[in-house]
Every structure is written in C-alpha cells, then in structure tokens.
Amino acid sequence: MKRKLTSLWLAGCVAVAGCSKKEEPAVPEDSPAQPSRPPQGTIPREGEAAANPPVHVVVPADGGTATGQAQPAPGDANGSGTAQAGTIGSNGSGTAQAGGAGSGTAQAGTTGNGTSEETPPAPPPATAADLPPENPKHREWTAGNIELKRRPSLPVTLRSVRAGQHADYDRVVFEFDGEQLPGYQLEYVDKPIVQCGSGDETPVAGQGWLQVRLTPARGHDDKGQATVAQREMKPKLPVIQELERICDFEAEVTWVLGNKSPNKYRVMELKGPTRLVVDVQH
C-alpha cells in the first residue's frame, strides 16, 4: 500500500514539473550568429552605459550604412563640397583650406603666375601731372625764388656743368641724359654753405650765393662714379666767380653759384640736348 502511494506521488510531481516548463521559441536556421563578445576594438562601456547592452552594427560589403545608401564624403573628386583634408589645388587660383580640387582661395603656396613676393615692383610711369611744362615766367629776370616740381619715374643723370660769358649776362648750363629735366628750385642763400652729406662748411667766393637744387637727379652713374668730374669751378666771369657742388645724395643734386653780388637771374629749359640754363645779369 505504501509503495502504491509513493508511485502516485512521484507521478504527480513529474506531471506538475512538466506543466511549469516553458518551451523556447524556434530559431531559424538562416539567422546570423549573435556575437558572444563585443567586436575587436570596441571601447568598454563604463558607468550607466555598462548597464545597457552594446549594439553591434553590421556594415554591408557594398560600403553603405545599415539604414541605406553610402553618403559621399565632402571634398571628393568633383570638388563640390568643402574639403576637410588634403592638398591645395595645383593651379593655385583660389584658397583651398584643405584637400579636394582646390576650387576655393589658396591660403598657402605660390600664386598661379609664379610671381615672387620678394620681387620689387617696377616704378610707375610718370604722368602729365608729374611732368609739368616749363613756366614762361621763369624766363623773366628776378632776384626772388624760382621753383618747378617734377617727379620723373627715375632720377635724371647730370652729365656736365659749364659756364660762359655773354654780352649782358653770365651763363651756367646743366646738361642731362635723356629727354626729361628734373624739378628745380633756385634761391639766394646766406652763409654758411655746407656739404649735405658731411655737414662741413664750404667756402664759396662772392657776395651773393645762388643755390640751384635739382631733384630727382643724380651726379653719378650706376657704379657710383661721378658723371661731372669737377666739383669746384672758378670761371673768372664778370659776375659768377665760383661754382661749387655741395650735394649729390638721395636723388638730390645741388650747386651754388658764387656771384659778385646778388644780381637778378633767369631760368630757361632747352632741348637737344636736354639742358637747364641759368643766366645772371651783369
């Protein structure tokens, strides 16, 4: 009797255990195997993120994303986007901050025409405003100041200085290279007469010192050799007793006419060759 009750009790336990067991859903045979661990190179999750399971995205072999077609990277071969990295375009026409076809502005590299930044610019050509004509009033006798400003592209080279006597006046001729005269300023000055470079006082004969300042001009060639050999002349004329060059520096040439007295003078411009003439009355 006891064995029968024991058998019935065991059968009931088996039946109860079988009823409480749940069946696992069937897994399709073509389903991809789930990874047992994160892919290689995955950064471990820390803090609150460790409580959430990592999501592993499978990238298709055609280069797209898991949600659709692959997106083209900016700055690609067609140069339509903004390049984030790369080299500047070879034409150098614009600025490429980075990479791509260089359709923007170039911040680095040489310019497209290959011009060096160190090349000094050529002097601008002189205009009519820079080269005014002779003032006819300067041919009138005066004891005051005479001035005419000119700005040629380059300093004009003085080639010779000579003096001679005429019936009513003594004449000094300043001859230049080319067809253009420099600007000039004439005035009687007081002593001391000084050299512009050293500041040394220079004695000049006479009692009236007519200063002739020429600018932009030079009295030397490209090698630094003086183009007027004599820097001091004593022509022994009725009025002009001495001529002294006191400056040839920074595009300025200055001569002083040592006159017997501060007589009236006039200035004329002559061509063929290019000359500036100064006459001093007897």
QUIWO-V772089 format. One line per field, one symbol per residue. phi: phi as a letter, one per 20 degrees, with the letter a starting at -180 (. if undefined). A space follows every 10 residues. Layout:
# QUIWO-V772089
phi->???
This chain:
# QUIWO-V772089
phi->.fffffffff fffffffffe feefffdffe fffffebggf nffgecmfff feffddeeef feneefdrff efffmfffme eefebqdfgf fmfcddfalm emeeefecne ffemfffeff ffffffdfff cfffegffee fbdeecbbec cffcfeeedb cbcbdcfdbd cddddcfmdd effbbcaece feecfffenf fcfcfncbde edddbfbbdb efenefedfe dbccflegdf ebccedbbbl mccccdeeeg bfffbbccdc dmefbddcdd ff
